[in-house]
Every structure is written in C-alpha cells, then in structure tokens.
Amino acid sequence: MEAEELSGRISETDPAVALRAVGALHRLAEQVETAAVAHARDRGWSWEQIGDALGVARQSVHTKHGK
C-alpha cells in the first residue's frame, strides 16, 4: 500500500481509531528495532555499524539500546 493511499484511508476513518493505530505501529516499530539491535550486537556488530544501518548516530543508538 502506498503512503498516499494509506493516508487517504486514515483520513476516512474516526481520528481516534487512526491515532490508536499510529500508536500501535510506533510500539511495534520500537519492539522490532530493539530485537534487531540485540541480534546485531549478538553477532558482533559495533554501535557505529548499527547506527549507520538505522540512519542515526552511533551515540544515539548506544544511548537508547546500550543498557
């Protein structure tokens, strides 16, 4: 589904439903990112490699996931 089509469908629904869907997608994306970062670290990837792959700074990804 293209972004414009998705945007059109969202604007046709109850805003509360659309906003709950956006929140659920954000939470799902966070869970997938956390799992992918853990997998990359388990395989020996550096924070710089992970940051490059995510399109963010090394320090940013380390601060978020380096606990």
Predicted model as a PDB file, atoms N, CA, C, CB and O in Angstrom, pLDDT in the B-factor column:
MODEL        1                                                                  
ATOM      1  N   MET A   1       0.854  -1.180   0.000  1.00 69.00           N  
ATOM      2  CA  MET A   1       0.000   0.000   0.000  1.00 69.00           C  
ATOM      3  C   MET A   1       0.897   1.239   0.000  1.00 69.00           C  
ATOM      4  CB  MET A   1      -0.970   0.000   1.233  1.00 69.00           C  
ATOM      5  O   MET A   1       1.812   1.359   0.814  1.00 69.00           O  
ATOM      6  N   GLU A   2       0.625   2.128  -0.900  1.00 82.00           N  
ATOM      7  CA  GLU A   2       1.413   3.355  -0.997  1.00 82.00           C  
ATOM      8  C   GLU A   2       1.043   4.315   0.130  1.00 82.00           C  
ATOM      9  CB  GLU A   2       1.200   4.030  -2.365  1.00 82.00           C  
ATOM     10  O   GLU A   2      -0.046   4.233   0.698  1.00 82.00           O  
ATOM     11  N   ALA A   3       1.955   5.218   0.444  1.00 81.00           N  
ATOM     12  CA  ALA A   3       1.745   6.157   1.542  1.00 81.00           C  
ATOM     13  C   ALA A   3       0.518   7.037   1.304  1.00 81.00           C  
ATOM     14  CB  ALA A   3       2.982   7.029   1.731  1.00 81.00           C  
ATOM     15  O   ALA A   3      -0.238   7.313   2.236  1.00 81.00           O  
ATOM     16  N   GLU A   4       0.321   7.475   0.070  1.00 83.00           N  
ATOM     17  CA  GLU A   4      -0.838   8.339  -0.221  1.00 83.00           C  
ATOM     18  C   GLU A   4      -2.142   7.581  -0.029  1.00 83.00           C  
ATOM     19  CB  GLU A   4      -0.760   8.888  -1.660  1.00 83.00           C  
ATOM     20  O   GLU A   4      -3.110   8.132   0.496  1.00 83.00           O  
ATOM     21  N   GLU A   5      -2.176   6.324  -0.448  1.00 79.00           N  
ATOM     22  CA  GLU A   5      -3.374   5.506  -0.281  1.00 79.00           C  
ATOM     23  C   GLU A   5      -3.656   5.281   1.195  1.00 79.00           C  
ATOM     24  CB  GLU A   5      -3.221   4.160  -1.008  1.00 79.00           C  
ATOM     25  O   GLU A   5      -4.798   5.381   1.641  1.00 79.00           O  
ATOM     26  N   LEU A   6      -2.615   4.980   1.940  1.00 76.00           N  
ATOM     27  CA  LEU A   6      -2.766   4.769   3.380  1.00 76.00           C  
ATOM     28  C   LEU A   6      -3.244   6.049   4.057  1.00 76.00           C  
ATOM     29  CB  LEU A   6      -1.436   4.299   4.003  1.00 76.00           C  
ATOM     30  O   LEU A   6      -4.132   6.015   4.909  1.00 76.00           O  
ATOM     31  N   SER A   7      -2.653   7.170   3.675  1.00 77.00           N  
ATOM     32  CA  SER A   7      -3.053   8.455   4.249  1.00 77.00           C  
ATOM     33  C   SER A   7      -4.522   8.748   3.948  1.00 77.00           C  
ATOM     34  CB  SER A   7      -2.164   9.587   3.705  1.00 77.00           C  
ATOM     35  O   SER A   7      -5.254   9.243   4.805  1.00 77.00           O  
ATOM     36  N   GLY A   8      -4.940   8.438   2.728  1.00 77.00           N  
ATOM     37  CA  GLY A   8      -6.337   8.650   2.357  1.00 77.00           C  
ATOM     38  C   GLY A   8      -7.278   7.796   3.174  1.00 77.00           C  
ATOM     39  O   GLY A   8      -8.335   8.260   3.601  1.00 77.00           O  
ATOM     40  N   ARG A   9      -6.900   6.547   3.394  1.00 75.00           N  
ATOM     41  CA  ARG A   9      -7.745   5.645   4.182  1.00 75.00           C  
ATOM     42  C   ARG A   9      -7.828   6.109   5.638  1.00 75.00           C  
ATOM     43  CB  ARG A   9      -7.200   4.203   4.116  1.00 75.00           C  
ATOM     44  O   ARG A   9      -8.887   6.035   6.261  1.00 75.00           O  
ATOM     45  N   ILE A  10      -6.718   6.582   6.166  1.00 75.00           N  
ATOM     46  CA  ILE A  10      -6.717   7.051   7.548  1.00 75.00           C  
ATOM     47  C   ILE A  10      -7.635   8.249   7.715  1.00 75.00           C  
ATOM     48  CB  ILE A  10      -5.301   7.408   7.993  1.00 75.00           C  
ATOM     49  O   ILE A  10      -8.344   8.354   8.715  1.00 75.00           O  
ATOM     50  N   SER A  11      -7.627   9.154   6.744  1.00 78.00           N  
ATOM     51  CA  SER A  11      -8.455  10.360   6.863  1.00 78.00           C  
ATOM     52  C   SER A  11      -9.939  10.050   6.729  1.00 78.00           C  
ATOM     53  CB  SER A  11      -8.051  11.379   5.811  1.00 78.00           C  
ATOM     54  O   SER A  11     -10.772  10.886   7.078  1.00 78.00           O  
ATOM     55  N   GLU A  12     -10.288   8.860   6.230  1.00 76.00           N  
ATOM     56  CA  GLU A  12     -11.688   8.478   6.087  1.00 76.00           C  
ATOM     57  C   GLU A  12     -12.238   7.824   7.349  1.00 76.00           C  
ATOM     58  CB  GLU A  12     -11.851   7.540   4.912  1.00 76.00           C  
ATOM     59  O   GLU A  12     -13.445   7.604   7.454  1.00 76.00           O  
ATOM     60  N   THR A  13     -11.380   7.515   8.297  1.00 79.00           N  
ATOM     61  CA  THR A  13     -11.835   6.808   9.494  1.00 79.00           C  
ATOM     62  C   THR A  13     -11.929   7.767  10.673  1.00 79.00           C  
ATOM     63  CB  THR A  13     -10.887   5.641   9.830  1.00 79.00           C  
ATOM     64  O   THR A  13     -11.523   8.927  10.593  1.00 79.00           O  
ATOM     65  N   ASP A  14     -12.472   7.255  11.760  1.00 87.00           N  
ATOM     66  CA  ASP A  14     -12.549   8.006  13.018  1.00 87.00           C  
ATOM     67  C   ASP A  14     -11.130   8.367  13.447  1.00 87.00           C  
ATOM     68  CB  ASP A  14     -13.283   7.177  14.137  1.00 87.00           C  
ATOM     69  O   ASP A  14     -10.277   7.482  13.511  1.00 87.00           O  
ATOM     70  N   PRO A  15     -10.847   9.631  13.743  1.00 88.00           N  
ATOM     71  CA  PRO A  15      -9.494  10.015  14.137  1.00 88.00           C  
ATOM     72  C   PRO A  15      -8.969   9.222  15.327  1.00 88.00           C  
ATOM     73  CB  PRO A  15      -9.457  11.481  14.459  1.00 88.00           C  
ATOM     74  O   PRO A  15      -7.772   8.944  15.396  1.00 88.00           O  
ATOM     75  N   ALA A  16      -9.826   8.857  16.254  1.00 89.00           N  
ATOM     76  CA  ALA A  16      -9.373   8.083  17.409  1.00 89.00           C  
ATOM     77  C   ALA A  16      -8.847   6.719  16.980  1.00 89.00           C  
ATOM     78  CB  ALA A  16     -10.511   7.915  18.420  1.00 89.00           C  
ATOM     79  O   ALA A  16      -7.853   6.232  17.519  1.00 89.00           O  
ATOM     80  N   VAL A  17      -9.507   6.115  16.025  1.00 87.00           N  
ATOM     81  CA  VAL A  17      -9.065   4.809  15.520  1.00 87.00           C  
ATOM     82  C   VAL A  17      -7.725   4.966  14.819  1.00 87.00           C  
ATOM     83  CB  VAL A  17     -10.118   4.196  14.552  1.00 87.00           C  
ATOM     84  O   VAL A  17      -6.808   4.174  15.034  1.00 87.00           O  
ATOM     85  N   ALA A  18      -7.615   5.984  13.987  1.00 85.00           N  
ATOM     86  CA  ALA A  18      -6.361   6.215  13.263  1.00 85.00           C  
ATOM     87  C   ALA A  18      -5.215   6.500  14.228  1.00 85.00           C  
ATOM     88  CB  ALA A  18      -6.519   7.382  12.277  1.00 85.00           C  
ATOM     89  O   ALA A  18      -4.110   5.990  14.039  1.00 85.00           O  
ATOM     90  N   LEU A  19      -5.459   7.300  15.251  1.00 89.00           N  
ATOM     91  CA  LEU A  19      -4.400   7.633  16.206  1.00 89.00           C  
ATOM     92  C   LEU A  19      -3.982   6.423  17.037  1.00 89.00           C  
ATOM     93  CB  LEU A  19      -4.858   8.757  17.127  1.00 89.00           C  
ATOM     94  O   LEU A  19      -2.799   6.251  17.332  1.00 89.00           O  
ATOM     95  N   ARG A  20      -4.947   5.584  17.416  1.00 90.00           N  
ATOM     96  CA  ARG A  20      -4.593   4.356  18.135  1.00 90.00           C  
ATOM     97  C   ARG A  20      -3.751   3.441  17.245  1.00 90.00           C  
ATOM     98  CB  ARG A  20      -5.867   3.616  18.611  1.00 90.00           C  
ATOM     99  O   ARG A  20      -2.816   2.793  17.717  1.00 90.00           O  
ATOM    100  N   ALA A  21      -4.089   3.395  15.959  1.00 88.00           N  
ATOM    101  CA  ALA A  21      -3.305   2.579  15.021  1.00 88.00           C  
ATOM    102  C   ALA A  21      -1.885   3.109  14.909  1.00 88.00           C  
ATOM    103  CB  ALA A  21      -3.971   2.553  13.630  1.00 88.00           C  
ATOM    104  O   ALA A  21      -0.934   2.328  14.877  1.00 88.00           O  
ATOM    105  N   VAL A  22      -1.729   4.418  14.850  1.00 89.00           N  
ATOM    106  CA  VAL A  22      -0.391   5.013  14.779  1.00 89.00           C  
ATOM    107  C   VAL A  22       0.397   4.675  16.044  1.00 89.00           C  
ATOM    108  CB  VAL A  22      -0.481   6.552  14.591  1.00 89.00           C  
ATOM    109  O   VAL A  22       1.572   4.319  15.962  1.00 89.00           O  
ATOM    110  N   GLY A  23      -0.228   4.781  17.196  1.00 92.00           N  
ATOM    111  CA  GLY A  23       0.451   4.450  18.449  1.00 92.00           C  
ATOM    112  C   GLY A  23       0.886   2.991  18.473  1.00 92.00           C  
ATOM    113  O   GLY A  23       1.991   2.676  18.913  1.00 92.00           O  
ATOM    114  N   ALA A  24       0.020   2.106  18.002  1.00 94.00           N  
ATOM    115  CA  ALA A  24       0.359   0.682  17.967  1.00 94.00           C  
ATOM    116  C   ALA A  24       1.520   0.431  17.016  1.00 94.00           C  
ATOM    117  CB  ALA A  24      -0.860  -0.155  17.548  1.00 94.00           C  
ATOM    118  O   ALA A  24       2.394  -0.386  17.306  1.00 94.00           O  
ATOM    119  N   LEU A  25       1.536   1.123  15.887  1.00 93.00           N  
ATOM    120  CA  LEU A  25       2.642   0.963  14.939  1.00 93.00           C  
ATOM    121  C   LEU A  25       3.955   1.457  15.533  1.00 93.00           C  
ATOM    122  CB  LEU A  25       2.343   1.713  13.638  1.00 93.00           C  
ATOM    123  O   LEU A  25       5.002   0.845  15.324  1.00 93.00           O  
ATOM    124  N   HIS A  26       3.903   2.563  16.274  1.00 96.00           N  
ATOM    125  CA  HIS A  26       5.119   3.066  16.934  1.00 96.00           C  
ATOM    126  C   HIS A  26       5.655   2.039  17.931  1.00 96.00           C  
ATOM    127  CB  HIS A  26       4.833   4.409  17.655  1.00 96.00           C  
ATOM    128  O   HIS A  26       6.854   1.763  17.964  1.00 96.00           O  
ATOM    129  N   ARG A  27       4.756   1.475  18.742  1.00 96.00           N  
ATOM    130  CA  ARG A  27       5.187   0.483  19.732  1.00 96.00           C  
ATOM    131  C   ARG A  27       5.761  -0.760  19.051  1.00 96.00           C  
ATOM    132  CB  ARG A  27       4.011   0.089  20.644  1.00 96.00           C  
ATOM    133  O   ARG A  27       6.764  -1.314  19.502  1.00 96.00           O  
ATOM    134  N   LEU A  28       5.128  -1.191  17.977  1.00 96.00           N  
ATOM    135  CA  LEU A  28       5.631  -2.349  17.244  1.00 96.00           C  
ATOM    136  C   LEU A  28       6.999  -2.049  16.638  1.00 96.00           C  
ATOM    137  CB  LEU A  28       4.640  -2.762  16.145  1.00 96.00           C  
ATOM    138  O   LEU A  28       7.897  -2.889  16.698  1.00 96.00           O  
ATOM    139  N   ALA A  29       7.165  -0.870  16.060  1.00 96.00           N  
ATOM    140  CA  ALA A  29       8.449  -0.497  15.470  1.00 96.00           C  
ATOM    141  C   ALA A  29       9.548  -0.480  16.531  1.00 96.00           C  
ATOM    142  CB  ALA A  29       8.348   0.878  14.788  1.00 96.00           C  
ATOM    143  O   ALA A  29      10.672  -0.907  16.264  1.00 96.00           O  
ATOM    144  N   GLU A  30       9.233   0.007  17.724  1.00 96.00           N  
ATOM    145  CA  GLU A  30      10.218   0.020  18.813  1.00 96.00           C  
ATOM    146  C   GLU A  30      10.622  -1.394  19.199  1.00 96.00           C  
ATOM    147  CB  GLU A  30       9.658   0.757  20.038  1.00 96.00           C  
ATOM    148  O   GLU A  30      11.800  -1.666  19.432  1.00 96.00           O  
ATOM    149  N   GLN A  31       9.644  -2.297  19.266  1.00 97.00           N  
ATOM    150  CA  GLN A  31       9.949  -3.690  19.620  1.00 97.00           C  
ATOM    151  C   GLN A  31      10.822  -4.350  18.551  1.00 97.00           C  
ATOM    152  CB  GLN A  31       8.646  -4.495  19.808  1.00 97.00           C  
ATOM    153  O   GLN A  31      11.761  -5.078  18.873  1.00 97.00           O  
ATOM    154  N   VAL A  32      10.512  -4.094  17.290  1.00 98.00           N  
ATOM    155  CA  VAL A  32      11.297  -4.679  16.195  1.00 98.00           C  
ATOM    156  C   VAL A  32      12.711  -4.104  16.205  1.00 98.00           C  
ATOM    157  CB  VAL A  32      10.615  -4.415  14.823  1.00 98.00           C  
ATOM    158  O   VAL A  32      13.677  -4.841  16.012  1.00 98.00           O  
ATOM    159  N   GLU A  33      12.842  -2.800  16.426  1.00 98.00           N  
ATOM    160  CA  GLU A  33      14.163  -2.185  16.483  1.00 98.00           C  
ATOM    161  C   GLU A  33      14.984  -2.762  17.626  1.00 98.00           C  
ATOM    162  CB  GLU A  33      14.040  -0.670  16.636  1.00 98.00           C  
ATOM    163  O   GLU A  33      16.161  -3.074  17.445  1.00 98.00           O  
ATOM    164  N   THR A  34      14.379  -2.909  18.798  1.00 97.00           N  
ATOM    165  CA  THR A  34      15.093  -3.455  19.949  1.00 97.00           C  
ATOM    166  C   THR A  34      15.587  -4.875  19.660  1.00 97.00           C  
ATOM    167  CB  THR A  34      14.186  -3.449  21.192  1.00 97.00           C  
ATOM    168  O   THR A  34      16.729  -5.208  19.976  1.00 97.00           O  
ATOM    169  N   ALA A  35      14.746  -5.700  19.069  1.00 98.00           N  
ATOM    170  CA  ALA A  35      15.146  -7.068  18.738  1.00 98.00           C  
ATOM    171  C   ALA A  35      16.254  -7.079  17.688  1.00 98.00           C  
ATOM    172  CB  ALA A  35      13.939  -7.871  18.238  1.00 98.00           C  
ATOM    173  O   ALA A  35      17.195  -7.864  17.793  1.00 98.00           O  
ATOM    174  N   ALA A  36      16.152  -6.220  16.682  1.00 98.00           N  
ATOM    175  CA  ALA A  36      17.162  -6.181  15.623  1.00 98.00           C  
ATOM    176  C   ALA A  36      18.504  -5.689  16.150  1.00 98.00           C  
ATOM    177  CB  ALA A  36      16.694  -5.286  14.479  1.00 98.00           C  
ATOM    178  O   ALA A  36      19.551  -6.200  15.752  1.00 98.00           O  
ATOM    179  N   VAL A  37      18.482  -4.715  17.030  1.00 98.00           N  
ATOM    180  CA  VAL A  37      19.732  -4.211  17.621  1.00 98.00           C  
ATOM    181  C   VAL A  37      20.369  -5.302  18.488  1.00 98.00           C  
ATOM    182  CB  VAL A  37      19.467  -2.923  18.470  1.00 98.00           C  
ATOM    183  O   VAL A  37      21.580  -5.512  18.424  1.00 98.00           O  
ATOM    184  N   ALA A  38      19.566  -5.995  19.293  1.00 97.00           N  
ATOM    185  CA  ALA A  38      20.108  -7.075  20.128  1.00 97.00           C  
ATOM    186  C   ALA A  38      20.717  -8.170  19.256  1.00 97.00           C  
ATOM    187  CB  ALA A  38      19.005  -7.669  21.036  1.00 97.00           C  
ATOM    188  O   ALA A  38      21.778  -8.704  19.576  1.00 97.00           O  
ATOM    189  N   HIS A  39      20.052  -8.498  18.167  1.00 98.00           N  
ATOM    190  CA  HIS A  39      20.568  -9.520  17.249  1.00 98.00           C  
ATOM    191  C   HIS A  39      21.896  -9.067  16.640  1.00 98.00           C  
ATOM    192  CB  HIS A  39      19.540  -9.817  16.130  1.00 98.00           C  
ATOM    193  O   HIS A  39      22.847  -9.844  16.559  1.00 98.00           O  
ATOM    194  N   ALA A  40      21.950  -7.821  16.219  1.00 98.00           N  
ATOM    195  CA  ALA A  40      23.192  -7.298  15.630  1.00 98.00           C  
ATOM    196  C   ALA A  40      24.324  -7.305  16.658  1.00 98.00           C  
ATOM    197  CB  ALA A  40      22.974  -5.863  15.090  1.00 98.00           C  
ATOM    198  O   ALA A  40      25.454  -7.668  16.330  1.00 98.00           O  
ATOM    199  N   ARG A  41      24.034  -6.911  17.885  1.00 97.00           N  
ATOM    200  CA  ARG A  41      25.068  -6.916  18.933  1.00 97.00           C  
ATOM    201  C   ARG A  41      25.531  -8.344  19.224  1.00 97.00           C  
ATOM    202  CB  ARG A  41      24.533  -6.254  20.232  1.00 97.00           C  
ATOM    203  O   ARG A  41      26.722  -8.583  19.425  1.00 97.00           O  
ATOM    204  N   ASP A  42      24.587  -9.296  19.246  1.00 97.00           N  
ATOM    205  CA  ASP A  42      24.948 -10.699  19.468  1.00 97.00           C  
ATOM    206  C   ASP A  42      25.876 -11.212  18.366  1.00 97.00           C  
ATOM    207  CB  ASP A  42      23.684 -11.570  19.541  1.00 97.00           C  
ATOM    208  O   ASP A  42      26.699 -12.095  18.607  1.00 97.00           O  
ATOM    209  N   ARG A  43      25.745 -10.661  17.160  1.00 98.00           N  
ATOM    210  CA  ARG A  43      26.580 -11.076  16.024  1.00 98.00           C  
ATOM    211  C   ARG A  43      27.857 -10.249  15.926  1.00 98.00           C  
ATOM    212  CB  ARG A  43      25.793 -10.960  14.720  1.00 98.00           C  
ATOM    213  O   ARG A  43      28.613 -10.386  14.965  1.00 98.00           O  
ATOM    214  N   GLY A  44      28.102  -9.389  16.919  1.00 98.00           N  
ATOM    215  CA  GLY A  44      29.357  -8.655  16.971  1.00 98.00           C  
ATOM    216  C   GLY A  44      29.375  -7.314  16.270  1.00 98.00           C  
ATOM    217  O   GLY A  44      30.442  -6.726  16.093  1.00 98.00           O  
ATOM    218  N   TRP A  45      28.228  -6.821  15.869  1.00 98.00           N  
ATOM    219  CA  TRP A  45      28.192  -5.508  15.217  1.00 98.00           C  
ATOM    220  C   TRP A  45      28.551  -4.414  16.219  1.00 98.00           C  
ATOM    221  CB  TRP A  45      26.795  -5.239  14.601  1.00 98.00           C  
ATOM    222  O   TRP A  45      28.203  -4.490  17.397  1.00 98.00           O  
ATOM    223  N   SER A  46      29.250  -3.400  15.727  1.00 97.00           N  
ATOM    224  CA  SER A  46      29.582  -2.246  16.561  1.00 97.00           C  
ATOM    225  C   SER A  46      28.381  -1.296  16.614  1.00 97.00           C  
ATOM    226  CB  SER A  46      30.847  -1.510  16.014  1.00 97.00           C  
ATOM    227  O   SER A  46      27.457  -1.371  15.804  1.00 97.00           O  
ATOM    228  N   TRP A  47      28.439  -0.406  17.596  1.00 97.00           N  
ATOM    229  CA  TRP A  47      27.376   0.608  17.680  1.00 97.00           C  
ATOM    230  C   TRP A  47      27.386   1.493  16.440  1.00 97.00           C  
ATOM    231  CB  TRP A  47      27.542   1.474  18.953  1.00 97.00           C  
ATOM    232  O   TRP A  47      26.335   1.961  16.001  1.00 97.00           O  
ATOM    233  N   GLU A  48      28.566   1.724  15.874  1.00 97.00           N  
ATOM    234  CA  GLU A  48      28.661   2.545  14.665  1.00 97.00           C  
ATOM    235  C   GLU A  48      27.975   1.855  13.479  1.00 97.00           C  
ATOM    236  CB  GLU A  48      30.139   2.835  14.329  1.00 97.00           C  
ATOM    237  O   GLU A  48      27.253   2.501  12.719  1.00 97.00           O  
ATOM    238  N   GLN A  49      28.199   0.549  13.322  1.00 98.00           N  
ATOM    239  CA  GLN A  49      27.548  -0.190  12.235  1.00 98.00           C  
ATOM    240  C   GLN A  49      26.025  -0.159  12.392  1.00 98.00           C  
ATOM    241  CB  GLN A  49      28.051  -1.651  12.200  1.00 98.00           C  
ATOM    242  O   GLN A  49      25.295   0.040  11.421  1.00 98.00           O  
ATOM    243  N   ILE A  50      25.565  -0.356  13.611  1.00 98.00           N  
ATOM    244  CA  ILE A  50      24.120  -0.353  13.854  1.00 98.00           C  
ATOM    245  C   ILE A  50      23.545   1.029  13.591  1.00 98.00           C  
ATOM    246  CB  ILE A  50      23.805  -0.796  15.297  1.00 98.00           C  
ATOM    247  O   ILE A  50      22.498   1.157  12.958  1.00 98.00           O  
ATOM    248  N   GLY A  51      24.230   2.071  14.078  1.00 98.00           N  
ATOM    249  CA  GLY A  51      23.764   3.435  13.826  1.00 98.00           C  
ATOM    250  C   GLY A  51      23.701   3.744  12.341  1.00 98.00           C  
ATOM    251  O   GLY A  51      22.746   4.358  11.865  1.00 98.00           O  
ATOM    252  N   ASP A  52      24.738   3.308  11.602  1.00 98.00           N  
ATOM    253  CA  ASP A  52      24.740   3.523  10.155  1.00 98.00           C  
ATOM    254  C   ASP A  52      23.545   2.835   9.497  1.00 98.00           C  
ATOM    255  CB  ASP A  52      26.049   3.010   9.541  1.00 98.00           C  
ATOM    256  O   ASP A  52      22.885   3.414   8.633  1.00 98.00           O  
ATOM    257  N   ALA A  53      23.275   1.608   9.908  1.00 98.00           N  
ATOM    258  CA  ALA A  53      22.166   0.850   9.322  1.00 98.00           C  
ATOM    259  C   ALA A  53      20.811   1.488   9.633  1.00 98.00           C  
ATOM    260  CB  ALA A  53      22.189  -0.589   9.831  1.00 98.00           C  
ATOM    261  O   ALA A  53      19.893   1.448   8.814  1.00 98.00           O  
ATOM    262  N   LEU A  54      20.698   2.072  10.820  1.00 97.00           N  
ATOM    263  CA  LEU A  54      19.436   2.724  11.211  1.00 97.00           C  
ATOM    264  C   LEU A  54      19.334   4.172  10.729  1.00 97.00           C  
ATOM    265  CB  LEU A  54      19.287   2.689  12.719  1.00 97.00           C  
ATOM    266  O   LEU A  54      18.262   4.774  10.767  1.00 97.00           O  
ATOM    267  N   GLY A  55      20.465   4.721  10.275  1.00 97.00           N  
ATOM    268  CA  GLY A  55      20.457   6.111   9.815  1.00 97.00           C  
ATOM    269  C   GLY A  55      20.502   7.109  10.957  1.00 97.00           C  
ATOM    270  O   GLY A  55      19.997   8.226  10.845  1.00 97.00           O  
ATOM    271  N   VAL A  56      21.120   6.686  12.072  1.00 97.00           N  
ATOM    272  CA  VAL A  56      21.263   7.575  13.229  1.00 97.00           C  
ATOM    273  C   VAL A  56      22.712   7.532  13.705  1.00 97.00           C  
ATOM    274  CB  VAL A  56      20.285   7.166  14.384  1.00 97.00           C  
ATOM    275  O   VAL A  56      23.496   6.697  13.256  1.00 97.00           O  
ATOM    276  N   ALA A  57      23.055   8.427  14.605  1.00 97.00           N  
ATOM    277  CA  ALA A  57      24.414   8.476  15.132  1.00 97.00           C  
ATOM    278  C   ALA A  57      24.682   7.285  16.056  1.00 97.00           C  
ATOM    279  CB  ALA A  57      24.648   9.796  15.882  1.00 97.00           C  
ATOM    280  O   ALA A  57      23.780   6.769  16.715  1.00 97.00           O  
ATOM    281  N   ARG A  58      25.956   6.867  16.083  1.00 96.00           N  
ATOM    282  CA  ARG A  58      26.380   5.768  16.951  1.00 96.00           C  
ATOM    283  C   ARG A  58      25.973   6.024  18.401  1.00 96.00           C  
ATOM    284  CB  ARG A  58      27.898   5.570  16.858  1.00 96.00           C  
ATOM    285  O   ARG A  58      25.430   5.147  19.073  1.00 96.00           O  
ATOM    286  N   GLN A  59      26.248   7.246  18.868  1.00 96.00           N  
ATOM    287  CA  GLN A  59      25.950   7.596  20.254  1.00 96.00           C  
ATOM    288  C   GLN A  59      24.461   7.523  20.547  1.00 96.00           C  
ATOM    289  CB  GLN A  59      26.466   8.986  20.567  1.00 96.00           C  
ATOM    290  O   GLN A  59      24.052   7.132  21.641  1.00 96.00           O  
ATOM    291  N   SER A  60      23.657   7.898  19.569  1.00 96.00           N  
ATOM    292  CA  SER A  60      22.204   7.870  19.744  1.00 96.00           C  
ATOM    293  C   SER A  60      21.699   6.443  19.969  1.00 96.00           C  
ATOM    294  CB  SER A  60      21.509   8.486  18.522  1.00 96.00           C  
ATOM    295  O   SER A  60      20.917   6.187  20.885  1.00 96.00           O  
ATOM    296  N   VAL A  61      22.155   5.522  19.123  1.00 96.00           N  
ATOM    297  CA  VAL A  61      21.692   4.139  19.258  1.00 96.00           C  
ATOM    298  C   VAL A  61      22.267   3.495  20.516  1.00 96.00           C  
ATOM    299  CB  VAL A  61      22.080   3.317  18.016  1.00 96.00           C  
ATOM    300  O   VAL A  61      21.609   2.673  21.153  1.00 96.00           O  
ATOM    301  N   HIS A  62      23.493   3.867  20.872  1.00 96.00           N  
ATOM    302  CA  HIS A  62      24.086   3.313  22.099  1.00 96.00           C  
ATOM    303  C   HIS A  62      23.332   3.803  23.329  1.00 96.00           C  
ATOM    304  CB  HIS A  62      25.578   3.696  22.205  1.00 96.00           C  
ATOM    305  O   HIS A  62      23.062   3.027  24.245  1.00 96.00           O  
ATOM    306  N   THR A  63      22.997   5.071  23.352  1.00 96.00           N  
ATOM    307  CA  THR A  63      22.246   5.626  24.480  1.00 96.00           C  
ATOM    308  C   THR A  63      20.887   4.939  24.621  1.00 96.00           C  
ATOM    309  CB  THR A  63      22.057   7.145  24.305  1.00 96.00           C  
ATOM    310  O   THR A  63      20.432   4.662  25.730  1.00 96.00           O  
ATOM    311  N   LYS A  64      20.258   4.674  23.503  1.00 95.00           N  
ATOM    312  CA  LYS A  64      18.918   4.086  23.531  1.00 95.00           C  
ATOM    313  C   LYS A  64      18.933   2.599  23.878  1.00 95.00           C  
ATOM    314  CB  LYS A  64      18.242   4.284  22.193  1.00 95.00           C  
ATOM    315  O   LYS A  64      18.061   2.126  24.607  1.00 95.00           O  
ATOM    316  N   HIS A  65      19.921   1.854  23.359  1.00 96.00           N  
ATOM    317  CA  HIS A  65      19.884   0.393  23.498  1.00 96.00           C  
ATOM    318  C   HIS A  65      21.054  -0.192  24.288  1.00 96.00           C  
ATOM    319  CB  HIS A  65      19.854  -0.232  22.142  1.00 96.00           C  
ATOM    320  O   HIS A  65      21.096  -1.402  24.511  1.00 96.00           O  
ATOM    321  N   GLY A  66      21.990   0.629  24.708  1.00 93.00           N  
ATOM    322  CA  GLY A  66      23.205   0.096  25.320  1.00 93.00           C  
ATOM    323  C   GLY A  66      23.132  -0.104  26.805  1.00 93.00           C  
ATOM    324  O   GLY A  66      24.102   0.191  27.502  1.00 93.00           O  
ATOM    325  N   LYS A  67      22.047  -0.585  27.316  1.00 81.00           N  
ATOM    326  CA  LYS A  67      21.885  -0.763  28.768  1.00 81.00           C  
ATOM    327  C   LYS A  67      22.516  -2.041  29.243  1.00 81.00           C  
ATOM    328  CB  LYS A  67      20.419  -0.752  29.149  1.00 81.00           C  
ATOM    329  O   LYS A  67      22.471  -2.346  30.435  1.00 81.00           O  
TER     330      LYS A  67                                                      
ENDMDL                                                                          
END                                                                             
